[in-house]
Amino acid sequence: MSGGEARRQSESGKTAQDNRDQIIRQDARGCFVEVKNDCFHIDKIHLQFVAYDKSKPQGQRYTGNIHIYIDVPEFLVLAKEAETGALHARMQQYKQAKKSDPLYECLGGTSAAQLAHYGRPRPDGKSLSRVAKLVGADRADYLFVADSGPGEQDEKGLIVPRFGKNPEQHVAVSLSWRQVNELLLTTTTHYQAWLSAKYAAEWSLMNAPRTGDREPGATSGSSPAKPHPTPKQPAPASQPKPAAQSGFDSAFGSVYGRETGRAPADDMRMF
């Protein structure tokens, strides 16, 4: 196998591995943003912003690669704003007022201590700041922007960017309002499906042994001894039929099917 073929196979395998956790990807000219499901278990939505140059050799085409991690509740609120149209209405208001403020902003990053722990400290000894912004655009509805560069950790643990207007990496993906909806709502649907599966798995893990004991024919390794037949009891003496009642009870029976109108303790159990 030639060196070129080996490199292409390696890159193909890397691409397949990168796409394994992909939920949705939105492309623009020379860049894209994609959402992955690999951080649901830590209550984060993982977005990867990539800029590339096709004129460069394969394996060297990425000119920007920034990973953003958004808290799930924060992401769900943004998705709901997009679904109701509130986000898009605010975008139009900002454009008309010529406001450049971000419609949404996420500040994140990795502290200098963590970078040193991972064996990847910055040469300047600073923290790594990663910022994502959703802003109104002139030639499109939105720009979804990601920047990274030096930062500092404040007393609250937040990584504050210190790169001004000159980030080390910059990726800006132009999106229509429909593409924003697709990105946010598709991700929300996937997260809800994952959360439902998580609850179902946890419920089964906690309750399967208990419910299994009540299953017909359930055993614990050996068949239980069959009980002796119970002697037949004489039929109870017939009771006089109660007098007819008026109102709800006369038409539909007593509440919950009980003459006292109360359910026994067994009926109050969920399992």
N, C-alpha and C positions, 0 to 999 in steps of 0.2 A: 504494500500500500504506500502510495506516495505521501510526502509531507503535506501537500495541499488537500488530498482526500482525507487524511487523518484530522487536519484542522477543521475541515467542513463538517465531518461527523461529530467532532467534539463540540463545535458551535451549535449543531443541530440538537445534540443532547442537552446542552445548556439551555437552549431556547425552550425545549419541551419541559425541562425542569422548572424554568421560570414561569411558564404558562400553567403549570399544574394547579396552582391555587387561584388562578385568575377568575374573577367574576364578570367584569366588563372592562372594555378598553375603548377609549375615545381618541381618535387620531386627528391631528392637524398637520400643517405643513412642517415637516422635519421634526416632529415631536409627537408625544402622546402621553396620556395619563391612564393608568389602569388601577383597578381596585382588586385587592386580594382578600381571601378569607382566612389567611394563616394566623391572624391575631385576634380572632373572635374570642378565644378562650381567655385572653387577658383584657377583655372589654375595650379593644381598640379596633378601629377601621384602618387598614393599611393601604395607602395610596403610593404608587410609584410614578414619578414624573421623569420622563426620559426625552432628551434631545439627541439627535443623531445626524451624521453626515454620510450620505450614501457614497460620496466620492472617495472616502477613505477605505482602506483594506478591511475585509471581514475580520471581526474580532477587535477592531479599533474604531468602530463607527460611533460609539456613544460619546457625545461631547458633554453631556450632563446627565446625572443619574441621582435623583434625590428621593429619599423615602420619608413619607409623612405619616404620622400615627395620630388619629383623631379619636378622642373619647367617644364611645358609643352614644351616650345620651345627647352629646353635642351634635353628633352627626344626624341622629334621628330628628332633632329639632330643625336642622337645616333642610332635611328631606321633606318634612312636613310643611315648611314655609314654601318650598318649591311646589309641592303638591297642591296647596291652596291658592297659589299664585301670589302670595304676599311677597316672596323674594323677587319675583319678576316685576311687580308693581314698584317696589322700592328701587330696583335697578333703573327703571324708567324715570323715576323721580330724581335720582342722582344724576342721570344724564342730562335731564332738562335743567337742573340747577348747576350743571358743570362741576359736580363734586367728585373728587378723586378718591374719597375714603373707601376702604374695602367694605363690601357687603358682608363678608365673612373673613375672619383671620384666625389662624391657628399657630401659636408659638410653641415650639418644641425643640428637642435636641438631646445631646448627650453631654453630661458634665465632664470636666477635665479628669476628675477622679475615676469615673467609669471608663473613659478612654484609656487611661493608664492601666486600669485593671484588665482591660481586654488586650493590652499590649499594642494599642494603636494611638498613642498620644500625638497631639498636634505639635509641630515644631515650635510654635509660639507658646505652648503650654496652656492655651485657652480651651474653653469648652467649644463644642460644635453646635452651632445654632441652625435650626431648620424651620423655615417659615412658609406657610401656605396662605394664599389670599385669593378670594374670589372678587373680582372687580368688574365694573362695566367697561366695555370696549368700544372703540370708535367704529371699527369695521366689522364687528360681530356683536352679539349680545353680551358675551362675557369673555374674560380672560381668567383662566385658572392658573395661578402663578405659584411656583415654588422656588425658594432661594435658600442657599446654605452658605455658611462662612463662620468666622470666629464669633464667639459669644461669651457671656459671663453669667455665672449662676448667682441669682440674688438670694436674699435671706429666706425667701419662700420656696426656694428650689427651682424657680422658673429660669430657663435659659434665655437671657436677653440678648438679641442680636447686637453685634458691635461692628458690622461691616458697612453701615450707612447705605449708600446707593451703589456700592461696588461689591456684590456678593461673589464668592468664589465660584459658585455654580448658579445658573439661572435657567429655568424652563418655564415658558409661558405658552399655554395651550388655549387657542381660541375655540369657543363653544357657542352653539346656539342655545336658546332657552330650552329647546326640546332635548338637546344632548345633555344638558345639565339635569333635566328631569330623568332621562334614561339612566344616567350615572347614579344619581341619588336614590331613585325609587327601586331600581333593580338591586342595588346593594342592600337596601332595607329589606326587600323580600327575602333575599338570601340569608340575611342575619336572623330574621324571624323564623325561617325554616330551621336554621341551625339551633336556635334557642329552643324551639319546640322539641327537636330531637334530643337535645341535652336534658330537658325536663323529663321526657319520656324514659330516657336511659337511666337517669338518677332515680326516678320513681320505681322502675323495675328492679333496680339494684337494691333499694331499701325495702321494697314491699313484696318482692317475688317470694322470698322464703315464707313470709307470713301468709300470703294468699295461697301459696302452694299447699300449705297444710290443710286448707279448706277445700281443695279441689277434690272432686269425687275420685276415689281410688288412689289418692295420694299416699305414698309410702315413705318411710325413712330408712330403707335398706332391707326391710323384711316385712312380709305381709302380716298385718295384725290378726290376732285370733278372732274368729267369727263369734259374735255374742250368742248366748243361748236364746232360743225363741221366748218371747214374753208371753205369759199366759193371757189368753183372751179375756178382756174385762167385760162385765155385763154392760149393756147399753144403759145410759142414764135415763132416769124417768123424764117423760116429756113435760116441758114447762108451758104454762099458758102463754099465748101470743100477746105481746104488749099492745096496749091501746094505741090506735092510730094517732099520729102527731101532726100538727099543722106546721106550715112554713117549710124551711130548707130541708130539715130532716125527713119530712114526710115524702118529699119528692126524690131526694138523692141519697138517703141514708145519712148516718151520723158523720160528722167531720172526721177525715182520715180513715173512715171505715170502722171507727170505734164508737161504742155507745156512750163512752165518757167524753168523747171529743178530744182525746189525747192519744198521742202515739207512744208506744213503749220505748224503752231505751234503745233496743236493737234497731229501731227505725231511724234513730238519730245518728247512727254511725255512717261515715263516708265509705268505709271499706269493710 
